[in-house]
Amino acid sequence: MEGMMMDNETFRILNSVMQWIIMPVAAFVWVIYRQQQQHETAIAVLQAETATARLAHDREIKEIRETSRAIMAKLDSIEQALRK
């Protein structure tokens, strides 16, 4: 009977540990994991948007450079025509 009481007491302690320590910690870890997954998704979206914006910006800068070169070439040709 003594050994049986020890087993019941051990079981009661283990049950309490599971209920009040292990399960809340596991739930907390699960919540943190879910939030981390949402953050990873949000970061991936932001990175994609940033890459798209950077590409568009680079294209605009290239267009401005080309237009500036064309304007300068035109101004040079006008200047040469005026000097003649």
C-alpha positions, -999 to 999 in steps of 0.1 A, spaced: 0 0 0 29 23 8 44 19 -27 10 26 -42 6 59 -23 40 69 -35 30 63 -70 -2 82 -66 16 111 -50 42 111 -78 15 110 -104 -3 139 -87 29 160 -86 37 152 -123 1 161 -132 5 194 -114 38 201 -130 23 194 -165 -8 215 -158 9 245 -142 44 246 -157 49 225 -189 15 233 -206 17 271 -201 53 272 -213 44 250 -243 15 274 -251 37 304 -248 63 289 -271 36 280 -296 23 316 -296 58 330 -300 64 306 -329 32 317 -347 41 354 -343 76 347 -356 61 330 -387 38 360 -393 69 383 -389 88 362 -414 60 365 -439 58 403 -434 95 407 -438 95 387 -470 67 409 -484 86 440 -474 118 427 -490 99 420 -522 83 455 -522 117 471 -515 133 452 -544 105 463 -567 108 499 -556 146 498 -560 143 484 -595 118 511 -605 140 537 -590 171 524 -609 151 525 -642 140 560 -635 176 571 -628 188 554 -660 161 572 -680 171 606 -664 207 599 -673 199 591 -709 176 621 -712 204 643 -697 229 630 -722 205 635 -751 199 671 -739 236 678 -736 243 663 -770 216 685 -785 230 716 -767 265 708 -780 251 705 -816 233 738 -812 264 755 -798 285 741 -827 259 754 -852 259 788 -836 297 791 -837 298 785 -875 
